[in-house]
Amino acid sequence: MKYVLRKTGLLLLTLWAAVTLNFFLPRMMPGSPTDAALARLAQNGPVSPATRAAIEAQLGVPTGNIWDQYMQYLQNVLTLDFGVSYTFFPQSVAQLVLGALPWTIVMVGLVTIIAFIIGTLLGVLAAWRRGTFLDTLPTLTGTFTSAFPYFWTALLLLFFAGYVLRWFPTSGAYSPRAAPELSLAFVGDAAYHAVLPALTILITSLGGWILGMRNTMINTLGEDYVTFAEANGLRSRTVALRYAARNAILPNLTGFGLALGGVVGGSLLVERVFSYPGVGYLLYNAVTNQDFPLMQALFLMITVSVLLANFIVDILYGFLDPRTRR
Amino acid sequence: MTEKITTEAEPGQRPDAPPVRTAAPAPPWTVLVRGAATVWSVPKARFGVVLLAIFVILAVFAPLIAPYLPTDNSFGRSLPGSAAHLFGTTAAGEDVLSQVIWGARISVLVGMVAGLLSTLIAVLIGMSWGYTRGFLADVINFVVNLFLVIPGLPLMIVLAAYLQGGGLTMIIFVVVVTGWAWGARVLRSQTQSLRGRDFITAAQFSGESSFRIVFREILPNMTSLIAGSFFGAATAAILAESGLSFLGLGGAGSVSWGTMLFWAQNSNAILTGQWVLLFAPGLCIALLATSLTLINFGVDGLSNPRLREGKGR
């Protein structure tokens, strides 16, 4: 219990630091993003004094001292009031984010889980059959594919499977004619559109899981209790899975938790190539259009989700491996 | 591996006896050569070294190797491959092969500089953090964890958006800011485990300053880890640069593999069937990054004999 309390305290402290960093980041940068932003907003028509004040509070046009600005900002964050987007003008930042979130979470989340399971199993196999074909093939392929830049894999798949072979649609998350609804036809259509982005993420992330699992498992295979289990004449599958893999999986599990947290923001390049309307693509649009409120809110959300995932992994880890609790 | 070995003179030795052979600390270049030999002895790492050498040669001698200037746009637009233009030309009329060769310069440069700077910060912070105890260590712990946990790519993109137009210096800065923490963490845990060794206690009792103990006594024992974190940081830097350039956040004027792909997508190279233009830059990024990862297989073997190649258990 003490362990959980300590971790919770640390989480709150880190959350505060991340929120504060997000506040100071635009203020430390040369030039004034606010003026550029206000000029942008003015193109859409006259800016009402209320909107202007809201943006000033958000971005920090020097009204009042920095302390007042900070307090105002904290209040805005706590009430999830991130202001209005410049690019998609009448829409609020919160609306945009909520619209993009499900696409990323479902598509990237599922792939992350699948990649983790397949990769870890292949890693166990590689370590157990070390030096054989089952080891060298996945290890070398994994090393190579995990060095692939995400966007390049995406571009190649887009080119060959999308344009040349015409197997899969080339952009978007569903057909332009379909309207988002909870019907079998729509879900099928969305899944069909998700194949290429998902495949990209699978190809580029699989290698990391294989290599990570293989390396820790080779270390646990050298432990005395594994030799002891073997000497006892246990079946080799039992030794591999119940003795070695069970202990070796802990670091990979940490990575898995972090990857789940990273789901929210980690697929930016892929979503950009396939114009997939998720969080990453939204962040890309915000950055290219210098839409600072949207950008700040997205960055904060991505950071917070990683922090929360980290926290959950820490707590779980304490239960799975009592040695870390101390 | 490089731990200092000093054979003490045996007690009761006659003064006229031949002097006991004392292993002096090996001069740095011998350590370097021996380390390189260990890395070279791993087949995977050997392949990586050869690959890296090819890219470095391409980068250094780009003006001699490339048939044209990368910015020369006096050729036909979107030409397919031919004898004059092996890889064809871009939509703006530049030679693709020349751009690929010149692009090696930026990737190798960013990898080297950003890798070195990240490693330097990681060494400075990681090692003093591992050696100090108490409140200061807790503070550094918090800061490093914060940097570790903030997602790298989004932070890089946000920073790059604020610093738009900064060119290569900005990219290196952004990559270093987001890339040093991992190395610092690794170096810290090793420093912590060395901190309790006898030779450190001996150094403390002989009155050496903390600075000297950390950087003259502990540091040489961590050469392999430091080399490993350099190659890791350089790989990350190369991938990060290409990603930022691909999003159009790099220097628009410079020719790098990332910007080539940026222009390829923006000029619809996919529709004109310029598959080499899509294929070549990305393959180069992947090969360069792989070469560094492969070298790291050999470097891992320096510090952890268990990871050295060999048949099973």
Chai-1 contact restraints between the chains, C-beta under 6 A:
chainA,res_idxA,chainB,res_idxB,connection_type,confidence,min_distance_angstrom,max_distance_angstrom,comment,restraint_id
A,A17,B,L146,contact,1.0,0.0,6.0,A-B,restraint_1
A,M29,B,Y162,contact,1.0,0.0,6.0,A-B,restraint_2
A,R130,B,G312,contact,1.0,0.0,6.0,A-B,restraint_3
A,G131,B,K311,contact,1.0,0.0,6.0,A-B,restraint_4
A,G131,B,G312,contact,1.0,0.0,6.0,A-B,restraint_5
A,T143,B,T293,contact,1.0,0.0,6.0,A-B,restraint_6
A,F144,B,T290,contact,1.0,0.0,6.0,A-B,restraint_7
A,A147,B,A286,contact,1.0,0.0,6.0,A-B,restraint_8
A,A147,B,A289,contact,1.0,0.0,6.0,A-B,restraint_9
A,A147,B,T290,contact,1.0,0.0,6.0,A-B,restraint_10
A,A147,B,T293,contact,1.0,0.0,6.0,A-B,restraint_11
A,F148,B,A286,contact,1.0,0.0,6.0,A-B,restraint_12
A,P149,B,L239,contact,1.0,0.0,6.0,A-B,restraint_13
A,P149,B,S242,contact,1.0,0.0,6.0,A-B,restraint_14
A,P149,B,G282,contact,1.0,0.0,6.0,A-B,restraint_15
A,P149,B,I285,contact,1.0,0.0,6.0,A-B,restraint_16
A,F151,B,F246,contact,1.0,0.0,6.0,A-B,restraint_17
A,W152,B,G282,contact,1.0,0.0,6.0,A-B,restraint_18
A,L155,B,L278,contact,1.0,0.0,6.0,A-B,restraint_19
A,F159,B,I270,contact,1.0,0.0,6.0,A-B,restraint_20
A,F159,B,L278,contact,1.0,0.0,6.0,A-B,restraint_21
A,Y163,B,I270,contact,1.0,0.0,6.0,A-B,restraint_22
A,L221,B,R313,contact,1.0,0.0,6.0,A-B,restraint_23
A,G222,B,R306,contact,1.0,0.0,6.0,A-B,restraint_24
A,G262,B,P151,contact,1.0,0.0,6.0,A-B,restraint_25
A,G265,B,P151,contact,1.0,0.0,6.0,A-B,restraint_26
A,G265,B,P154,contact,1.0,0.0,6.0,A-B,restraint_27
A,L269,B,G243,contact,1.0,0.0,6.0,A-B,restraint_28
A,V287,B,I157,contact,1.0,0.0,6.0,A-B,restraint_29
A,V287,B,A161,contact,1.0,0.0,6.0,A-B,restraint_30
A,F299,B,P154,contact,1.0,0.0,6.0,A-B,restraint_31
A,F299,B,V158,contact,1.0,0.0,6.0,A-B,restraint_32
A,I302,B,P151,contact,1.0,0.0,6.0,A-B,restraint_33
A,I302,B,P154,contact,1.0,0.0,6.0,A-B,restraint_34
A,T303,B,I150,contact,1.0,0.0,6.0,A-B,restraint_35
A,V306,B,V149,contact,1.0,0.0,6.0,A-B,restraint_36
A,V306,B,P151,contact,1.0,0.0,6.0,A-B,restraint_37
A,L307,B,V149,contact,1.0,0.0,6.0,A-B,restraint_38
A,N310,B,V149,contact,1.0,0.0,6.0,A-B,restraint_39
